[in-house]
Amino acid sequence: MPEKVSVNTELGMIEVESYGVVTREDLSRSLEQVEARAKETGMHKVLVYTPKAEQLPAYLELDDFGAAIPPYLKVAVVVAVGQPTERKALFVVNVAKLKGARVKSFVSKEQALAWLNQ
């Protein structure tokens, strides 16, 4: 699976790392894992690191995924300028925001962590 979901107890958040070719099914599985970890741990902060992602699904599938992100999660998405999936990753962030999710994109992990910890 080109996404790794883990709990970072030191930072008090759930981390998702995307790499390679990511399918809609991969995204759905990751979201299910994030929601399960959030319920198990009580952690609602999520750091998504995408610079290693090479390909994301079609925009229509991403629209559905963005709409599925629950509003109880606070999600920071790190997107590198010029990465192959930059536009699609930002599209997901915008869709999620429009649907009421607390999601924001950042160009650095440090900025993302600062926002999550506000």
LOLO-464848 format. One record per atom (N, C-alpha, C, CB): x, y, z; residue in one letter. Coordinates in pm, whole numbers, plus 50000, padded with zeros to 5 digits. Each point is the difference from the previous one (the first is absolute). Glycine has a CB too. Layout:
<pts>
(pt (X; Y; Z); "A"),
...
</pts>
This chain:
<pts>
(pt (50085; 49882; 50000); "M"),
(pt (49915; 50118; 50000); "M"),
(pt (50089; 50124; 50000); "M"),
(pt (49815; 49876; 50122); "M"),
(pt (50162; 50216; 49787); "P"),
(pt (50085; 50119; 49992); "P"),
(pt (49966; 50110; 50100); "P"),
(pt (50027; 49947; 49762); "P"),
(pt (49911; 50016; 50346); "E"),
(pt (49979; 50094; 50108); "E"),
(pt (50025; 49928; 50132); "E"),
(pt (49831; 50131; 49863); "E"),
(pt (50235; 49939; 50227); "K"),
(pt (50032; 49944; 50131); "K"),
(pt (49931; 50086; 50105); "K"),
(pt (50225; 49907; 49918); "K"),
(pt (49694; 50031; 50165); "V"),
(pt (49930; 50070; 50108); "V"),
(pt (50061; 49954; 50132); "V"),
(pt (49784; 50018; 49864); "V"),
(pt (50257; 50078; 50218); "S"),
(pt (50059; 49965; 50129); "S"),
(pt (49959; 50103; 50106); "S"),
(pt (50195; 49889; 49883); "S"),
(pt (49820; 50071; 50242); "V"),
(pt (49971; 50089; 50112); "V"),
(pt (50133; 50047; 50057); "V"),
(pt (49780; 49881; 50053); "V"),
(pt (50236; 50249; 49957); "N"),
(pt (50120; 50059; 50058); "N"),
(pt (49963; 50050; 50139); "N"),
(pt (50094; 50066; 49770); "N"),
(pt (49933; 49852; 50331); "T"),
(pt (49962; 50036; 50136); "T"),
(pt (50082; 50119; 50052); "T"),
(pt (49936; 49762; 50041); "T"),
(pt (50186; 50251; 49911); "E"),
(pt (50085; 50112; 50042); "E"),
(pt (49939; 50134; 49958); "E"),
(pt (50203; 49852; 49983); "E"),
(pt (49743; 50153; 49894); "L"),
(pt (49939; 50123; 49950); "L"),
(pt (49850; 50007; 50031); "L"),
(pt (50171; 50005; 49819); "L"),
(pt (49771; 49883; 50221); "G"),
(pt (49858; 49997; 50032); "G"),
(pt (49911; 50011; 49877); "G"),
(pt (50055; 50100; 50217); "G"),
(pt (49986; 49833; 49676); "M"),
(pt (49921; 50007; 49877); "M"),
(pt (50016; 49875; 49915); "M"),
(pt (50024; 50247; 50004); "M"),
(pt (49888; 49744; 49899); "I"),
(pt (50004; 49891; 49903); "I"),
(pt (50073; 50051; 49877); "I"),
(pt (49782; 49898; 50086); "I"),
(pt (50306; 50020; 49860); "E"),
(pt (50076; 50039; 49881); "E"),
(pt (49967; 49909; 49884); "E"),
(pt (50184; 50089; 50145); "E"),
(pt (49806; 49972; 49737); "V"),
(pt (49976; 49926; 49876); "V"),
(pt (50109; 50041; 49903); "V"),
(pt (49747; 49986; 50038); "V"),
(pt (50324; 49916; 49908); "E"),
(pt (50101; 50028; 49898); "E"),
(pt (49957; 49936; 49869); "E"),
(pt (50184; 50012; 50175); "E"),
(pt (49806; 50071; 49721); "S"),
(pt (49961; 49951; 49867); "S"),
(pt (50125; 49992; 49913); "S"),
(pt (49768; 50101; 50020); "S"),
(pt (50240; 49794; 49901); "Y"),
(pt (50114; 49985; 49909); "Y"),
(pt (49959; 49915; 49881); "Y"),
(pt (50162; 50023; 50192); "Y"),
(pt (49906; 49999; 49697); "G"),
(pt (49972; 49922; 49880); "G"),
(pt (49864; 50031; 49940); "G"),
(pt (50145; 49822; 50090); "G"),
(pt (49795; 50076; 49850); "V"),
(pt (49869; 50012; 49936); "V"),
(pt (49893; 49968; 50105); "V"),
(pt (50095; 49937; 49772); "V"),
(pt (49820; 50161; 50258); "V"),
(pt (49896; 49986; 50101); "V"),
(pt (49864; 49990; 49931); "V"),
(pt (50140; 50131; 50169); "V"),
(pt (49786; 49762; 49858); "T"),
(pt (49868; 49980; 49939); "T"),
(pt (49890; 50051; 50093); "T"),
(pt (50088; 49800; 49874); "T"),
(pt (49791; 50205; 50074); "R"),
(pt (49884; 50040; 50080); "R"),
(pt (49980; 49900; 50115); "R"),
(pt (49892; 50110; 49797); "R"),
(pt (50131; 49763; 50174); "E"),
(pt (49987; 49897; 50103); "E"),
(pt (50103; 50020; 50111); "E"),
(pt (49913; 49840; 49828); "E"),
(pt (50209; 50199; 50134); "D"),
(pt (50103; 50029; 50100); "D"),
(pt (49957; 50115; 50090); "D"),
(pt (50177; 49920; 49841); "D"),
(pt (49769; 50186; 50098); "L"),
(pt (49954; 50115; 50077); "L"),
(pt (49889; 49960; 50097); "L"),
(pt (50063; 50152; 49810); "L"),
(pt (49843; 49768; 50142); "S"),
(pt (49889; 49955; 50085); "S"),
(pt (50051; 49917; 50118); "S"),
(pt (49848; 50002; 49801); "S"),
(pt (50244; 49906; 50173); "R"),
(pt (50057; 49917; 50106); "R"),
(pt (50072; 50087; 50103); "R"),
(pt (50026; 49809; 49839); "R"),
(pt (50050; 50288; 50113); "S"),
(pt (50072; 50088; 50092); "S"),
(pt (49905; 50080; 50086); "S"),
(pt (50186; 50015; 49836); "S"),
(pt (49707; 50037; 50104); "L"),
(pt (49902; 50076; 50078); "L"),
(pt (49933; 49912; 50104); "L"),
(pt (49961; 50150; 49804); "L"),
(pt (50007; 49727; 50160); "E"),
(pt (49943; 49905; 50097); "E"),
(pt (50097; 49977; 50115); "E"),
(pt (49868; 49889; 49816); "E"),
(pt (50260; 50093; 50152); "Q"),
(pt (50101; 49978; 50104); "Q"),
(pt (50016; 50122; 50089); "Q"),
(pt (50120; 49842; 49848); "Q"),
(pt (49878; 50278; 50092); "V"),
(pt (50010; 50124; 50078); "V"),
(pt (49883; 50011; 50095); "V"),
(pt (50123; 50113; 49812); "V"),
(pt (49756; 49862; 50138); "E"),
(pt (49882; 50009; 50087); "E"),
(pt (50005; 49897; 50113); "E"),
(pt (49867; 50084; 49804); "E"),
(pt (50179; 49795; 50167); "A"),
(pt (50013; 49897; 50103); "A"),
(pt (50103; 50042; 50104); "A"),
(pt (49937; 49824; 49834); "A"),
(pt (50177; 50227; 50122); "R"),
(pt (50105; 50043; 50093); "R"),
(pt (49951; 50118; 50085); "R"),
(pt (50178; 49922; 49838); "R"),
(pt (49746; 50168; 50101); "A"),
(pt (49947; 50115; 50073); "A"),
(pt (49906; 49952; 50111); "A"),
(pt (50019; 50145; 49794); "A"),
(pt (49898; 49757; 50177); "K"),
(pt (49908; 49947; 50101); "K"),
(pt (50076; 49926; 50110); "K"),
(pt (49821; 49981; 49826); "K"),
(pt (50283; 49943; 50136); "E"),
(pt (50079; 49923; 50097); "E"),
(pt (50079; 50090; 50093); "E"),
(pt (50014; 49817; 49835); "E"),
(pt (50045; 50289; 50109); "T"),
(pt (50095; 50082; 50075); "T"),
(pt (49942; 50131; 50051); "T"),
(pt (50175; 49898; 49863); "T"),
(pt (49714; 50147; 50079); "G"),
(pt (49947; 50132; 50034); "G"),
(pt (50074; 50113; 49930); "G"),
(pt (49931; 49907; 50219); "G"),
(pt (50163; 50059; 49694); "M"),
(pt (50075; 50101; 49924); "M"),
(pt (49920; 50041; 49877); "M"),
(pt (50221; 49905; 50081); "M"),
(pt (49767; 50226; 49898); "H"),
(pt (49926; 50049; 49884); "H"),
(pt (50084; 50085; 49907); "H"),
(pt (49796; 49995; 50139); "H"),
(pt (50331; 50019; 49893); "K"),
(pt (50093; 50072; 49912); "K"),
(pt (50063; 49901; 49904); "K"),
(pt (50047; 50174; 50179); "K"),
(pt (49957; 49864; 49693); "V"),
(pt (50054; 49911; 49897); "V"),
(pt (50099; 50078; 49913); "V"),
(pt (49788; 49861; 50000); "V"),
(pt (50332; 50085; 49988); "L"),
(pt (50102; 50056; 49912); "L"),
(pt (50012; 49910; 49878); "L"),
(pt (50126; 50105; 50196); "L"),
(pt (49847; 49951; 49686); "V"),
(pt (50010; 49923; 49875); "V"),
(pt (50119; 50054; 49923); "V"),
(pt (49748; 49957; 49992); "V"),
(pt (50346; 49956; 49976); "Y"),
(pt (50123; 50038; 49931); "Y"),
(pt (49994; 49941; 49858); "Y"),
(pt (50134; 50009; 50219); "Y"),
(pt (49856; 50078; 49679); "T"),
(pt (49977; 49953; 49863); "T"),
(pt (50114; 50019; 49899); "T"),
(pt (49769; 50049; 50048); "T"),
(pt (50344; 50016; 49985); "P"),
(pt (50101; 50026; 49896); "P"),
(pt (50053; 49878; 49925); "P"),
(pt (50061; 50191; 50136); "P"),
(pt (49925; 49689; 49920); "K"),
(pt (50050; 49881; 49931); "K"),
(pt (49893; 49934; 49912); "K"),
(pt (50158; 49965; 50190); "K"),
(pt (49721; 50091; 49810); "A"),
(pt (49893; 49945; 49915); "A"),
(pt (50029; 50035; 49855); "A"),
(pt (49831; 50019; 50188); "A"),
(pt (50155; 49882; 49725); "E"),
(pt (50027; 50019; 49857); "E"),
(pt (49874; 50014; 49917); "E"),
(pt (50208; 49872; 50031); "E"),
(pt (49683; 50067; 50018); "Q"),
(pt (49875; 50005; 49924); "Q"),
(pt (49883; 49984; 50095); "Q"),
(pt (50115; 49906; 49797); "Q"),
(pt (49778; 50171; 50177); "L"),
(pt (49876; 49990; 50075); "L"),
(pt (49887; 49967; 49903); "L"),
(pt (50083; 50165; 50175); "L"),
(pt (49802; 49790; 49876); "P"),
(pt (49887; 49965; 49913); "P"),
(pt (49946; 50121; 49923); "P"),
(pt (49942; 49817; 50159); "P"),
(pt (49960; 50156; 49756); "A"),
(pt (49934; 50105; 49921); "A"),
(pt (49930; 50100; 50092); "A"),
(pt (49969; 49838; 49810); "A"),
(pt (50010; 50283; 50139); "Y"),
(pt (49938; 50106; 50080); "Y"),
(pt (49863; 49961; 50054); "Y"),
(pt (50124; 50165; 49863); "Y"),
(pt (49796; 49765; 50060); "L"),
(pt (49867; 49961; 50046); "L"),
(pt (50010; 49910; 50124); "L"),
(pt (49913; 50017; 49764); "L"),
(pt (50180; 49891; 50236); "E"),
(pt (50020; 49914; 50116); "E"),
(pt (50055; 50079; 50118); "E"),
(pt (50041; 49805; 49848); "E"),
(pt (50043; 50292; 50125); "L"),
(pt (50056; 50084; 50106); "L"),
(pt (49893; 50089; 50062); "L"),
(pt (50221; 49996; 49884); "L"),
(pt (49681; 50046; 50035); "D"),
(pt (49890; 50080; 50050); "D"),
(pt (49922; 49920; 50105); "D"),
(pt (49984; 50124; 49778); "D"),
(pt (49986; 49751; 50191); "D"),
(pt (49930; 49914; 50095); "D"),
(pt (50082; 49979; 50127); "D"),
(pt (49886; 49886; 49809); "D"),
(pt (50244; 50094; 50175); "F"),
(pt (50087; 49977; 50115); "F"),
(pt (50006; 50125; 50088); "F"),
(pt (50136; 49836; 49866); "F"),
(pt (49884; 50279; 50074); "G"),
(pt (50006; 50125; 50077); "G"),
(pt (49874; 50024; 50081); "G"),
(pt (50150; 50094; 49826); "G"),
(pt (49735; 49870; 50115); "A"),
(pt (49872; 50017; 50068); "A"),
(pt (49983; 49903; 50115); "A"),
(pt (49903; 50081; 49787); "A"),
(pt (50174; 49810; 50215); "A"),
(pt (49986; 49897; 50104); "A"),
(pt (50082; 50028; 50125); "A"),
(pt (49957; 49840; 49819); "A"),
(pt (50129; 50259; 50178); "I"),
(pt (50085; 50029; 50117); "I"),
(pt (49913; 50060; 50111); "I"),
(pt (50204; 50037; 49851); "I"),
(pt (49790; 49897; 50264); "P"),
(pt (49910; 50046; 50107); "P"),
(pt (50048; 50131; 50065); "P"),
(pt (49939; 49761; 50041); "P"),
(pt (49966; 50323; 49999); "P"),
(pt (50036; 50131; 50057); "P"),
(pt (50062; 49993; 50139); "P"),
(pt (49816; 50093; 49868); "P"),
(pt (50176; 49792; 50200); "Y"),
(pt (50061; 49992; 50133); "Y"),
(pt (50152; 49985; 49993); "Y"),
(pt (49788; 49899; 50085); "Y"),
(pt (50265; 50071; 49797); "L"),
(pt (50145; 49991; 49983); "L"),
(pt (50057; 50137; 49963); "L"),
(pt (49978; 49759; 49929); "L"),
(pt (50140; 50270; 50117); "K"),
(pt (50074; 50120; 49959); "K"),
(pt (50118; 49949; 49919); "K"),
(pt (49929; 50140; 50206); "K"),
(pt (50069; 49886; 49663); "V"),
(pt (50093; 49937; 49907); "V"),
(pt (50091; 50104; 49935); "V"),
(pt (49833; 49819; 49958); "V"),
(pt (50298; 50163; 50059); "A"),
(pt (50100; 50083; 49934); "A"),
(pt (50064; 49917; 49890); "A"),
(pt (50043; 50136; 50212); "A"),
(pt (49955; 49916; 49665); "V"),
(pt (50053; 49927; 49886); "V"),
(pt (50125; 50072; 49949); "V"),
(pt (49768; 49916; 49937); "V"),
(pt (50345; 50014; 50065); "V"),
(pt (50126; 50057; 49950); "V"),
(pt (50010; 49966; 49851); "V"),
(pt (50114; 49979; 50229); "V"),
(pt (49895; 50126; 49689); "V"),
(pt (50007; 49986; 49855); "V"),
(pt (50121; 50080; 49951); "V"),
(pt (49746; 49970; 49979); "V"),
(pt (50346; 49963; 49955); "A"),
(pt (50119; 50068; 49948); "A"),
(pt (49968; 50068; 49868); "A"),
(pt (50150; 49832; 50114); "A"),
(pt (49898; 50290; 49870); "V"),
(pt (49982; 50072; 49875); "V"),
(pt (50067; 49923; 49888); "V"),
(pt (49990; 50222; 50121); "V"),
(pt (49936; 49751; 49772); "G"),
(pt (50056; 49931; 49885); "G"),
(pt (49992; 49848; 50005); "G"),
(pt (50147; 50190; 49980); "G"),
(pt (49803; 49753; 50131); "Q"),
(pt (49987; 49854; 50003); "Q"),
(pt (49895; 49960; 49896); "Q"),
(pt (50065; 49988; 50248); "Q"),
(pt (49945; 49890; 49697); "P"),
(pt (49908; 49958; 49893); "P"),
(pt (49853; 50005; 50039); "P"),
(pt (50182; 49857; 49918); "P"),
(pt (49788; 50129; 50210); "T"),
(pt (49861; 49996; 50045); "T"),
(pt (49956; 50130; 50068); "T"),
(pt (50024; 49754; 50027); "T"),
(pt (50052; 50351; 49958); "E"),
(pt (49972; 50125; 50070); "E"),
(pt (49857; 50050; 49976); "E"),
(pt (50242; 50057; 49981); "E"),
(pt (49717; 49956; 49895); "R"),
(pt (49867; 50055; 49970); "R"),
(pt (49888; 49912; 50054); "R"),
(pt (50095; 50105; 49796); "R"),
(pt (49921; 49765; 50190); "K"),
(pt (49895; 49910; 50048); "K"),
(pt (49994; 49999; 50153); "K"),
(pt (50031; 49859; 49795); "K"),
(pt (50083; 50148; 50271); "A"),
(pt (50000; 50004; 50147); "A"),
(pt (49932; 50127; 50049); "A"),
(pt (50213; 49865; 50005); "A"),
(pt (49815; 50247; 49931); "L"),
(pt (49936; 50127; 50039); "L"),
(pt (49851; 49998; 49969); "L"),
(pt (50216; 50119; 49959); "L"),
(pt (49745; 49811; 49935); "F"),
(pt (49859; 49984; 49966); "F"),
(pt (49926; 49928; 50114); "F"),
(pt (50058; 49993; 49753); "F"),
(pt (50001; 49900; 50298); "V"),
(pt (49938; 49926; 50111); "V"),
(pt (49984; 50091; 50121); "V"),
(pt (50101; 49785; 49917); "V"),
(pt (50001; 50293; 50113); "V"),
(pt (49994; 50093; 50114); "V"),
(pt (49885; 50098; 49982); "V"),
(pt (50249; 49979; 50033); "V"),
(pt (49738; 50077; 49848); "N"),
(pt (49893; 50098; 49975); "N"),
(pt (49861; 49937; 50007); "N"),
(pt (50159; 50127; 49856); "N"),
(pt (49825; 49755; 50089); "V"),
(pt (49870; 49930; 50008); "V"),
(pt (49965; 49973; 50146); "V"),
(pt (50038; 49895; 49773); "V"),
(pt (50059; 50053; 50301); "A"),
(pt (49975; 49968; 50142); "A"),
(pt (49957; 50125; 50076); "A"),
(pt (50169; 49814; 49988); "A"),
(pt (49898; 50299; 49988); "K"),
(pt (49964; 50125; 50067); "K"),
(pt (49858; 50041; 49965); "K"),
(pt (50240; 50071; 49996); "K"),
(pt (49726; 49920; 49877); "L"),
(pt (49865; 50036; 49956); "L"),
(pt (49893; 49914; 50065); "L"),
(pt (50097; 50076; 49785); "L"),
(pt (49938; 49801; 50248); "K"),
(pt (49905; 49908; 50063); "K"),
(pt (50003; 50008; 50152); "K"),
(pt (50028; 49850; 49804); "K"),
(pt (50049; 50244; 50251); "G"),
(pt (49998; 50023; 50144); "G"),
(pt (50112; 49937; 50081); "G"),
(pt (49762; 50016; 49972); "G"),
(pt (50333; 49920; 49961); "A"),
(pt (50112; 49939; 50072); "A"),
(pt (50103; 50106; 50039); "A"),
(pt (49964; 49784; 49876); "A"),
(pt (50108; 50189; 50231); "R"),
(pt (50110; 50089; 50043); "R"),
(pt (50129; 49947; 49936); "R"),
(pt (49884; 50059; 50222); "R"),
(pt (50142; 49987; 49658); "V"),
(pt (50115; 49955; 49922); "V"),
(pt (50072; 50121; 49945); "V"),
(pt (49884; 49783; 49940); "V"),
(pt (50249; 50212; 50063); "K"),
(pt (50080; 50111; 49948); "K"),
(pt (50128; 49943; 49939); "K"),
(pt (49906; 50161; 50173); "K"),
(pt (50143; 49902; 49721); "S"),
(pt (50124; 49954; 49936); "S"),
(pt (50117; 50088; 50042); "S"),
(pt (49868; 49913; 49804); "S"),
(pt (50250; 50024; 50194); "F"),
(pt (50124; 50067; 50039); "F"),
(pt (50113; 49953; 49911); "F"),
(pt (49921; 50020; 50238); "F"),
(pt (50183; 50063; 49750); "V"),
(pt (50117; 49961; 49920); "V"),
(pt (50110; 49939; 50085); "V"),
(pt (49944; 50181; 49839); "V"),
(pt (50041; 49826; 50294); "S"),
(pt (50101; 49938; 50086); "S"),
(pt (49933; 49928; 50117); "S"),
(pt (50166; 50178; 49935); "S"),
(pt (49903; 49721; 50112); "K"),
(pt (49952; 49923; 50114); "K"),
(pt (49995; 50087; 50125); "K"),
(pt (50095; 49789; 49898); "K"),
(pt (50001; 50300; 50117); "E"),
(pt (50006; 50087; 50117); "E"),
(pt (49877; 50090; 50008); "E"),
(pt (50251; 49994; 49989); "E"),
(pt (49710; 50065; 49896); "Q"),
(pt (49881; 50086; 49997); "Q"),
(pt (49875; 49918; 50032); "Q"),
(pt (50111; 50150; 49830); "Q"),
(pt (49882; 49730; 50115); "A"),
(pt (49885; 49913; 50024); "A"),
(pt (49988; 49965; 50148); "A"),
(pt (50023; 49906; 49768); "A"),
(pt (50089; 50059; 50295); "L"),
(pt (49999; 49966; 50142); "L"),
(pt (49960; 50120; 50085); "L"),
(pt (50178; 49828; 49958); "L"),
(pt (49870; 50290; 50006); "A"),
(pt (49965; 50120; 50076); "A"),
(pt (49849; 50025; 49996); "A"),
(pt (50226; 50098; 49947); "A"),
(pt (49713; 49885; 49936); "W"),
(pt (49856; 50019; 49986); "W"),
(pt (49923; 49894; 50078); "W"),
(pt (50036; 50101; 49774); "W"),
(pt (50006; 49775; 50215); "L"),
(pt (49933; 49891; 50072); "L"),
(pt (50003; 50024; 50151); "L"),
(pt (50062; 49841; 49816); "L"),
(pt (50042; 50219; 50233); "N"),
(pt (50016; 50020; 50145); "N"),
(pt (49942; 50130; 50051); "N"),
(pt (50202; 49864; 49985); "N"),
(pt (49730; 50211; 49931); "Q"),
(pt (49935; 50124; 50044); "Q"),
(pt (49875; 49968; 50081); "Q"),
(pt (50088; 50121; 49798); "Q"),
</pts>
